[in-house]
Amino acid sequence: MIRHTVAFRLHHAPGSAEEADFLAAARALADIPGVTAYEQLRQTSPTNDFAFGFSMEFADQAAYDGYNEHPVHTAFVAERWVPEVADFLEVDYAPL
């Protein structure tokens, strides 16, 4: 199992329609084959500047690779992520 996580902040104002639209558009990632346990998360601690997180799981490396190459994912990254995300930290985990 691989757990793919990303913490991020947007260029958009908190609570704005643009922020809501970005998060709504990102829900399409959950429908990509191989994605399980998809979550959108809001930061609750002042320990960093990231406002949101996405988390999802994949059964194995092949499923994760398929997600990374899927046209819905690559389009989201190019059309939404790159222009709208101000900063992020991506961390991928496998169980010990």
N, C-alpha and C positions, 0 to 999 in steps of 0.2 A: 504494500500500500504506500502511496505517496500522498502527502498532504501539501497542497500548494496554497501558500498564503501571500497576501500582499497588503501592506499598510500604506495609506496614501492620503494626500490632501489635494483638493481641487483648486483651480484658479477662481472658481465661482464663490459668490458670497454665501455664507451659511444660511440655510433655509430658503435659498432662491429657487425659482422655477428651473433654472439651468442645472442646479445641483440635483433636483428631483428627477429631471429628464435624464441626466447621466446615469443615475442609479437605476432608473427604470430600464434604460437601454442595456445596462449590464446584466440584467436578469436573463437575457437571451443566452448568456454563457452557460447557464444551468442546463439548457436543452442540448448541448453538444454531446454526442455519444461518448460515454466513458466517464462523464462527470457525475459524481455522487456527493452527497452531503454539502451542497452549495449553500453558503451563507453570506449575507451582507451584514456587516457589523459596524457599530458606531463606537468610537473611542470614548471611554468614560474617565480616563485618568489624564492629569496634566503632565505626565512624565515625558511626553514628546509632542511634536507638532502635527502628527498624523490624525486626521479626523475620522477616517473610515478604514475598514478592512474587508477584504474578500477572502473566503476560505473555501476550499473544495478538495475532494479526495478522488484518487484514481486507483484502480485495482493494481496497476503495475506500470512500468516504464512505457510499455507500448501504448497504453491508454493515455498516458500523459503526453507522449509524443504526438498522438493523434489529435489531441486537444490543441496543442501548440500549432499544428499545421492546418487545423480546420479553418475553412474560409470565414465562418462567423467570428472566430477568435481573431484571425489576422485583420479582418475588416474593422472590428471593434478597436483593436490596438491602433491601427492607422488613422481611423476616422474620429475616434472619441478619446482614447487614452492619451495618445501623444499630444494633441492640442489642449486637452482639458485638465490633465493631471500636472500639478505643480512640483510634486516630489513624491517618491515612493521608496519602499523597501520590500523586496521580494525575498521570501524564504520558503524553501521546499524541504519537507521533512520525510523521513522514513522511520518506522518504529525501530527501536534498538533491539 
